[in-house]
Structure formats: structure tokens, C-alpha cells
Amino acid sequence: MWTILSSLILGLPGIAGKLLDYLGKRSDNTVLTNGQNVTGDTTVAQAQLVAYVEERKVIGAERAAQRLSPWSAWMIPTAFGLCMLHFGAIVLDSTFRFNWQVAKLPAPYDVMESTIVASVIGVAGVQATVGCIFSKR
């Protein structure tokens, strides 16, 4: 009995050492695998970002070409002007009781009108703010 117990006690450091070596190798393999996963994720994210930037450049070039076209350059200012005239007539009629009885636009167009007004005013405000921040003085 004592010989079995003594061989277990004396053999324990060898078994524990082998177990710790095995766990260390397993941990190293896990770290290596996770490192490869992170590298792969970073590569994919970088490729997606480059593709997004290129797409935005193409869209920007298309918009610049449309802005210079005589066929489409007048569309946004005209739509904005008509929306502002209608919006102004509604506000003046309801505020000062002119009795003009300006009708509200039908269902899909009333949302479009407010979207056009908000987008043009929003773009103009952001453009002025960005221009002030990034201008060279």
C-alpha cells in the first residue's frame, strides 16, 4: 500500500508537468487561432471600408455631373421654391387669417414637401457650419 501511495506521490509532479505542458500548448493554439481571426476580420473590415469610399466617390462624381447638367440643375431649386411658396402660404393664411383657404397637399405629397424643405435647409445649415469649421483663415 505504501509503495503504491509513494509511487503516486512521486509520479504526481511528472503527470502535473505533462498536464500543464498540454494546457499551455492548447492555450497557445487558441491565442494563435484568435489572432488569425482578428487579422481576418481586420482585413475584411478594411476591404469593406475601401469599397464604401470608392462607392461614395462614384456617387459624388455622378451628383456633380448632374449638378452641372442643364437638364437637372434646375430641378432641386424649383422643387424647393414651390414647396416654400406653398408652405409660406399655409403659414401666412393660418397665422394672419387672410382667408385664402390654402389646402394641404394630399397624403404622399405633404410628407414629400416637408422632407424637401427640411433636407434643403438641413444641407444648407450643415454646409455652412462645415465650411466655417474647415475654412482656412
C-alpha positions in Angstrom: 0.0 0.0 0.0 2.8 2.4 0.9 4.6 1.6 -2.3 1.5 2.5 -4.4 1.0 5.7 -2.5 4.6 6.7 -2.7 4.7 6.0 -6.5 1.6 8.2 -6.9 3.1 11.0 -4.9 6.5 10.8 -6.6 4.8 10.5 -10.1 2.5 13.4 -9.5 5.0 16.1 -10.5 5.6 14.4 -13.8 1.9 14.0 -14.5 1.2 17.6 -13.4 4.0 18.8 -15.6 2.7 17.0 -18.6 -0.8 18.3 -18.0 0.5 21.9 -17.7 2.5 21.5 -20.9 -0.6 20.2 -22.7 -2.7 23.1 -21.4 0.0 25.6 -22.3 0.1 24.3 -25.9 -3.6 24.3 -26.1 -3.7 27.9 -24.9 -1.0 28.9 -27.4 -3.1 27.3 -30.2 -6.2 29.2 -29.1 -4.3 32.5 -29.0 -2.9 31.9 -32.4 -6.3 31.0 -33.8 -7.9 34.1 -32.3 -5.1 36.2 -33.6 -5.7 34.9 -37.1 -9.4 35.5 -36.7 -8.8 39.1 -35.7 -6.4 39.6 -38.6 -9.0 38.2 -41.0 -11.7 40.4 -39.5 -9.5 43.5 -39.8 -8.7 42.6 -43.5 -12.4 42.2 -44.3 -13.4 45.4 -42.5 -10.6 47.3 -44.3 -11.8 46.0 -47.7 -15.4 47.0 -46.9 -14.3 50.5 -46.0 -12.2 50.9 -49.1 -15.2 49.7 -51.2 -17.5 52.1 -49.4 -15.2 55.0 -50.0 -14.9 54.1 -53.7 -18.7 53.8 -54.0 -19.1 57.3 -52.3 -16.6 58.8 -54.8 -18.6 57.4 -57.7 -21.9 58.7 -56.3 -20.3 62.1 -55.7 -19.0 62.3 -59.2 -22.4 61.4 -60.6 -24.1 64.0 -58.4 -21.5 66.6 -59.5 -22.2 65.7 -63.2 -26.0 66.1 -62.6 -25.5 69.4 -60.9 -23.7 70.7 -64.0 -26.3 69.3 -66.4 -28.7 71.9 -67.8 -31.4 69.2 -67.7 -31.3 68.5 -64.0 -29.7 71.6 -62.4 -33.0 73.5 -62.2 -35.0 70.6 -60.6 -34.0 70.9 -56.9 -34.2 74.7 -56.7 -37.6 74.7 -58.4 -39.0 72.0 -56.2 -37.6 73.8 -53.1 -39.0 77.1 -54.3 -42.5 75.7 -54.9 -42.5 73.9 -51.6 -41.5 77.1 -49.8 -44.2 79.1 -51.6 -46.9 76.6 -50.6 -45.5 76.3 -47.0 -45.4 80.1 -46.7 -48.9 80.5 -48.0 -50.1 78.0 -45.4 -48.3 79.7 -42.6 -49.4 83.2 -43.6 -53.0 82.1 -44.1 -53.2 80.3 -40.7 -51.3 83.0 -38.8 -52.9 86.2 -40.1 -56.3 84.7 -41.0 -56.1 86.0 -44.6 -59.0 83.7 -45.5 -57.0 82.3 -48.5 -58.1 78.8 -47.6 -54.8 77.2 -48.8 -55.4 73.5 -49.0 -53.0 71.0 -47.5 -51.3 68.7 -50.1 -52.7 65.1 -50.4 -51.2 62.3 -48.4 -48.0 61.3 -50.1 -47.1 64.8 -51.2 -47.4 66.6 -47.8 -44.6 64.4 -46.4 -42.5 65.0 -49.5 -42.9 68.7 -49.2 -41.7 68.7 -45.6 -38.9 66.4 -46.5 -37.7 68.6 -49.3 -37.8 71.7 -47.1 -36.1 70.0 -44.2 -33.4 68.4 -46.4 -32.5 71.6 -48.3 -32.5 73.7 -45.1 -30.6 71.0 -43.3 -28.0 70.6 -46.1 -27.5 74.4 -46.3 -27.1 74.6 -42.5 -24.6 71.8 -42.3 -22.7 73.0 -45.4 -22.3 76.5 -43.8 -21.2 75.0 -40.5 -18.7 72.7 -42.0 -17.4 75.5 -44.2 -16.8 77.7 -41.2 -15.1 74.9 -39.2 -12.8 73.7 -42.0 -12.1 77.0 -43.8 -8.6 78.3 -43.8 -8.4 81.7 -42.1 
